[in-house]
Amino acid sequence: MSVEIKVPELGESITTALVARWLKQPGEGVKVDDPLVELETDKVSIEIPAPVSGIMGDIYVNEGEEVEVGALLAMMTAGEAPSPEEDDPRKQVHRPSGGVHPPQPNVGLVSRPAPAPNPEDLQKGPQDYDGTGTAFSPHPMPAAKNLMQEHGVEVGAITSPTGRGGRITKADVLAFLEREKHSVASQQAGVGEGKASRESKPVGSREERVKMTRLRATIARRLKEAQNTAAILTTFNEVDMSAIIGLRKKYKEPFEKRHQGARLGFMSFFVRAAVKALAEFPVLNAEIDGEDIIYRDFMNIGIAVGGANGLVVPVLCRAEQLSFAEIEAGITQLGQKARAGQLKLEELAGGTFSITNGGIYGSMMSTPILNAPQSAILGMHSIKERPMAVEGQVVIRPMMYLALSYDHRIVDGKEAVSFLVKIKDYVEDPMRLLLDV
């Protein structure tokens, strides 16, 4: 029985994806849930699993091509997956099935018998093979390889590939050709009457043009949209971290023993403080939809994390129902997935309020940009010991600056300042979080 492999629903507002890498080739045996292909969207990279066990069939889309939701990617033949020996692609010749979708030929991706790599090459380290047994690194994607052949570009000329796993993409080749064109133009401009090139550079210097990844381009577009759409204002305060530091020092070890996999960090206190403050100032948990304001009785807190391909904001759903341990475990799990590039689309959707911690990078103060369409974002910063006046005495306290950026279209200054003061009160006296006062 033939089974179609199509592009699944990709989440809210995402209609296209890029075919980043095929993980199975025609003729290979596949078990149910084995990853077949990796797609790159505006937000994350996702793997499409096999719906059944069987044999990988024709592939209809090359790596590097863009596809829409619902598009046919490949075919499979359902059945028992072959043994590893039968599954060896070097012992098989793929013959297109001539099946259900002949209009879309499998250009550039038909499997051919390839000799085993030289054992001496394998000892030199991880390398890719071009199907002829010749080892080289890095390995270009099909579209990039065709473009390189067309323009006579050697593999070694692309020194900084941006593809996953160090592979050369079509964008890398185009960027190289653009640099070469500018280099020639600059040399020609300096010949003749001795006129300097308009883009003259110091001797021995170089430039590199790299195309934005889809994720970086989306981040840039969304941040600019937020600035253009919302009336962003930021208010600041400072918080004495002595109480939280004392609690962590006293209870960190028993907390972690009791709750395996959860560390007692600072973020759980701020998440709980935000949840309590949002309940008192619900407009900061709301959003504008046309001429309406949408209020919510739940708090989905987005936690900004530096991921493998840029900043992402995974979401702790229904944070108002989570304990300290559940918040810490959730943050740890989302952070690990973000750094490994394994976040699912549903883990990035539905946030109602965000928290970002620039302090982990050493930031003392910043003005966070809203994560549209949310109406507010809390910025945490580095903890620094500073002299403070307390009851007429100068004492040294661990202090942190807090920043709250908010959409002034629906959040008044009084509400924003009061909200941030409430966060400060909860953090400086965390027992109030436990006693609900």
Buried (B, 14 or more C-beta within 10 A) or exposed (E): EBBBBEBBEBBEEBEBBBBBBBBBBBBBBBEEEBBBBBBBBBBBBBBBBBBBBBBBBBBBBBBBBEBEBEBBBBBBBBEEBBEEEEBBBEEBEBEBBEEEBEEEEBEEBBBEEBEEBEEEBEEEEEBBBEEEEEBBBBBBBBBBBBBBEEEEBEBEEBEEBBBBEEBBBBBBBBBBBEBEEBEEEBEEBEEEEEEEBEEEEEEEEEEEEEBEBBBBEBBEEBBEEBEEBBEBBBBBBBBBBBBBBEBBEEEEEEBBEEBEEBBBBBBBBBBBBBBBBBEEBBBBBBBBEEEEBEEEEBBBBBBBBEBBBBBBBBBBBEBBEBEBBBBBBBBBBBBEBBBEBBBEBEBBBBBBBBBBBBBEEEBEBBBBBBBBBBBBBBBBBBBEEEEBEEEEEEEEBBBBBBBBBBBBEBBEEEBBBBBBBBBBBBBBBBEBBEEEE
